[in-house]
Amino acid sequence: MVDKNTPMFGDAIDIFLNKYGEDLDDVFRKEYKRVDSFVVFGEFFGEHSFAGKHIDENKKDIILFDVNQFKRGFLPPGEFIDSFGHLDIPKIVYKGIYDEELVDRVKSNQLNLIEGVVCKGTIKTKSEGEIVWMTKIKTIEWINKVKLLYGEKALLEEFNNDFKILNEYEY
């Protein structure tokens, strides 16, 4: 969480409110009357941002990528697209089964990506109903660039210091 005084990220608040404030209010009031509150997630970036590093002088933007409903959890992917797809959200590059073929296509950048993807889906359970899951897949190009510019320590931080995940990449 940030406020307007947070270095580097404080500007994101006004950018976000100017870009999404009224539209989100409309969607929440019309489609989600029974939800008490939401946490909305966005990616803050600049023209030459890379791996979370921003250049102060660059024009910045933000893109809405997820919504969590109080006491109900993250919206399933189809509902997110239906409710918020008219706003600036990430481009949908794939709909289908999450499998090794998809992982390989992303890693080898066959989808012409800048960084990678966030995959999101649902699992139906007897006890909890529909559970939303999500995971990231990065391109090998992106991983190599992070390693070159910031070192292996930065890569480990990106993968929450999980060597197992990092070792799944041949970089």
Helices and strands as residue ranges (DSSP letters): H 11-31, E 38-46, E 60-69, E 73-74, H 77-84, H 100-107, E 116-125, E 129-138, H 140-150, H 152-158, H 163-167
